[in-house]
């Protein structure tokens, strides 16, 4: 007896979460999602860039493929299949300080929903005054920002008043 094996076309979807990110399939760059018809058993290479730009102040960092394989790997689907590259959103926090102090942390990228502690540090003879920006909710020198989008925060400081007492009856 002889067994006959038939090869047929498998519909393969290569997509990203979130949608619209770049993927590479067999060396060609595409915007996801893309649908291919491949012969079952044929070997193809799928890949996703480590970091991809989004709107201003947003980027996406590769996290995983739904099949648990490496960022670039070979696949050989035997039936209709969906491969999803999962990305984690990161947002840029821009930190600034007006004259009279400094801030921590430095400006940088933070993961979506990450809680970031921001600190205003007054110089000698200055006091923290206020935050201006679009992410904080409390006006204390140390507060937090939850990164649900790109944010900017600027600390303001005021000079301490110095009281000088002059003796009206100086000794002769």
Buried (B, 14 or more C-beta within 10 A) or exposed (E): EEEEEEEEEBEBBBBBBEEEBBBBBEEEEBEBBBEBEBEBEEEBEBBBBEEBEBEEBBBBBBEBBEEEEEBEBEBEBEEEBBBBBBBEBBBBBBBBBBEBBBBEEEEEBBEBEBEBEBBBBBEEEBBBBBBBBEBBEEEEBEBEBBBEBBBBBBBBBBEEEEEEEEEEEEEE
